[in-house]
Protein backbone atom coordinates (compact mmCIF):
# COMPACT_ATOMS: atom_id res chain seq x y z
CA UNK A 1 0.00 0.00 0.00
CA UNK A 2 1.20 3.47 -0.79
CA UNK A 3 0.86 6.80 0.98
CA UNK A 4 -0.10 8.44 -2.30
CA UNK A 5 -3.73 9.43 -2.67
CA UNK A 6 -5.47 10.70 -5.78
CA UNK A 7 -8.70 12.65 -5.52
CA UNK A 8 -10.05 11.38 -8.80
CA UNK A 9 -12.94 11.93 -11.17
CA UNK A 10 -12.99 9.07 -13.68
CA UNK A 11 -14.99 11.22 -16.14
CA UNK A 12 -12.19 13.82 -16.31
CA UNK A 13 -9.49 13.26 -18.94
CA UNK A 14 -6.80 15.05 -16.86
CA UNK A 15 -7.67 12.91 -13.88
CA UNK A 16 -7.49 9.71 -15.92
CA UNK A 17 -4.19 10.81 -17.49
CA UNK A 18 -2.72 11.58 -14.07
CA UNK A 19 -3.78 8.20 -12.71
CA UNK A 20 -2.23 6.49 -15.75
CA UNK A 21 0.99 8.46 -15.26
CA UNK A 22 1.20 7.29 -11.63
CA UNK A 23 0.47 3.69 -12.57
CA UNK A 24 3.08 3.81 -15.36
CA UNK A 25 5.60 4.81 -12.65
CA UNK A 26 4.64 1.67 -10.70
CA UNK A 27 2.60 3.64 -8.17
CA UNK A 28 -0.72 2.25 -7.03
CA UNK A 29 -2.33 5.20 -5.29
CA UNK A 30 -5.34 5.09 -3.03
CA UNK A 31 -8.12 6.34 -5.28
CA UNK A 32 -10.79 8.56 -3.78
CA UNK A 33 -13.61 9.38 -6.15
CA UNK A 34 -14.24 12.70 -4.49
CA UNK A 35 -17.64 13.25 -6.12
CA UNK A 36 -18.88 10.06 -4.41
CA UNK A 37 -16.86 10.56 -1.21
CA UNK A 38 -16.28 14.29 -0.76
CA UNK A 39 -13.43 15.40 1.49
CA UNK A 40 -14.42 16.83 4.84
CA UNK A 41 -13.70 20.48 5.58
CA UNK A 42 -10.79 19.33 7.75
CA UNK A 43 -9.35 17.25 4.91
CA UNK A 44 -9.75 20.17 2.51
CA UNK A 45 -7.88 22.45 4.93
CA UNK A 46 -5.03 19.94 5.07
CA UNK A 47 -4.94 19.60 1.27
CA UNK A 48 -4.94 23.38 0.81
CA UNK A 49 -2.03 23.71 3.22
CA UNK A 50 -0.06 21.05 1.31
CA UNK A 51 -0.88 22.73 -2.00
CA UNK A 52 -0.05 26.16 -0.56
CA UNK A 53 -3.27 27.50 -2.09
CA UNK A 54 -6.28 29.38 -0.79
CA UNK A 55 -9.74 27.88 -1.04
CA UNK A 56 -10.62 30.42 -3.74
CA UNK A 57 -7.61 29.28 -5.81
CA UNK A 58 -8.85 25.67 -5.68
CA UNK A 59 -12.32 26.51 -7.01
CA UNK A 60 -13.42 25.41 -10.45
CA UNK A 61 -14.85 28.65 -11.76
CA UNK A 62 -16.58 27.21 -14.84
CA UNK A 63 -19.02 25.07 -12.87
CA UNK A 64 -22.66 26.19 -12.87
CA UNK A 65 -22.79 25.96 -9.08
CA UNK A 66 -19.96 28.52 -8.89
CA UNK A 67 -22.19 31.05 -10.61
CA UNK A 68 -25.35 29.94 -8.77
CA UNK A 69 -23.69 30.47 -5.38
CA UNK A 70 -22.06 33.75 -6.49
CA UNK A 71 -18.63 32.51 -5.46
CA UNK A 72 -16.92 35.29 -7.36
CA UNK A 73 -18.14 37.38 -4.42
CA UNK A 74 -14.86 37.99 -2.60
CA UNK A 75 -16.60 38.64 0.73
CA UNK A 76 -16.80 34.92 1.57
CA UNK A 77 -14.29 33.75 4.14
CA UNK A 78 -11.80 30.93 3.65
CA UNK A 79 -13.83 28.84 6.10
CA UNK A 80 -17.06 29.49 4.19
CA UNK A 81 -15.47 28.52 0.87
CA UNK A 82 -14.04 25.32 2.35
CA UNK A 83 -17.47 24.29 3.64
CA UNK A 84 -19.08 25.14 0.29
CA UNK A 85 -16.52 22.94 -1.52
CA UNK A 86 -17.13 20.08 0.92
CA UNK A 87 -20.87 20.35 0.22
CA UNK A 88 -20.35 20.82 -3.55
CA UNK A 89 -17.31 18.71 -4.50
CA UNK A 90 -17.78 19.55 -8.21
CA UNK A 91 -16.21 22.88 -7.28
CA UNK A 92 -12.88 21.28 -6.33
CA UNK A 93 -10.13 21.45 -8.96
CA UNK A 94 -8.96 18.02 -10.03
CA UNK A 95 -7.13 15.78 -9.82
CA UNK A 96 -5.32 16.33 -6.56
CA UNK A 97 -2.48 14.01 -5.60
CA UNK A 98 -1.29 13.90 -2.01
CA UNK A 99 2.03 12.30 -1.07
CA UNK A 100 2.62 12.65 2.66
CA UNK A 101 3.04 16.36 3.41
CA UNK A 102 3.14 17.33 -0.28
CA UNK A 103 0.35 17.73 -2.81
CA UNK A 104 -0.08 18.76 -6.42
CA UNK A 105 -2.84 19.33 -8.91
CA UNK A 106 -2.49 17.17 -12.03
CA UNK A 107 -3.01 20.00 -14.52
CA UNK A 108 -1.04 19.12 -16.53
CA UNK A 109 -0.58 15.54 -15.27
CA UNK A 110 3.21 16.00 -15.20
CA UNK A 111 2.78 18.45 -12.31
CA UNK A 112 2.55 15.51 -9.94
CA UNK A 113 6.05 14.28 -10.75
CA UNK A 114 7.56 16.97 -8.51
CA UNK A 115 5.99 15.42 -5.38
CA UNK A 116 6.85 11.76 -6.03
N, C-alpha and C positions, 0 to 999 in steps of 0.2 A: 504494500500500500504506500502511496505517496502522500506528501504533504501538499501537493499542488492541487488547487481547486479551480475549476472553471465554472463561472456563472454563465450558463449556456442557453441559447435559444436555437433549437435545431432548425427553425425556419429561416434563420439569418445566415446568409452566405459567408459573412465575415466570421461569424461564430463557428460555423462548420469548418472553414479554412483554418482557423486557429486551432481547433481541436485536432484536425488532421496533422498540422504542423507539430503539435506536441506528441501525437502518437508516432509520427515519423522519427522523432528524436528518442523513441523508446519510453516515453513518459505516458503513464496511464493515470490521468488526473481523476480526482473525484468530480463527477459531473453533477452540477446542481442546475436543473431546469428552473431558473428563477421565476418564470411566469407561473409555474405550477407550485413552487415552493419559494415564495418571496423572502428575501432576507429581512430580518427584524431591524428595527431602527438601530439597535446596538451593533448589529453586524454591519450595517451600512456605515455607521460612524467609524468602525474599525477599518473598513475597506477604504473609505475616504482618506483616513489618516495615512494608510499605506500608499495610496495613490498620490498623496499630497495635492488633493483637489478639494474644492468646496462642493457642497451639494448642488449648487446652481451649475457648476461646470460639468457635473455628471448627468445632467438632464438631457434627454432627447427632445429637442425643441420642435421637431417636425411631427410629433404625435398629436392627434386630435385632442387628447386629454390635457395636453400642455396649454392649448389655446382655451379649452373649456374652463380650466381652473385659473386662467389668467396668471400663469406662472412667470410671465415676463415682468410682472409686477415685482419690482425689486424691494418691496417693503416686507416680504416674507422673511422670517428668520431662518437660519441654518436648521434649527430644530424642526420648524414647520415643514421645510422642504424635505428633510429626511423622512418625516412621518408620511408625507404625501407620496414619496417614492415607495415606501414600504407598502402603502395601501394601493398604489398604482404602479406595479413593477414594470409595465411597458415604458415608463418614463426613464428607466435606468439604461444608460449607455451600455453597449455590449460588444463583445464578450469581455468579462473581467476575469483575469487570472490572478490568483493569489498564491504566492510561494513563501510561506513563513511570514516574515515581517515586510515582504515586498509585494507589490501588485502592479499590474499593467493592464491597459485596455488594448485588446487585439485589433486595433484600427491604425495601421494595417496589421495583419497577423504577426508580422516579424517584430513588432513592438515587444512581444512577450519574451523574445530571446534574451533581452537584457536582464531579466529577473531569474533566469534558469540557472 
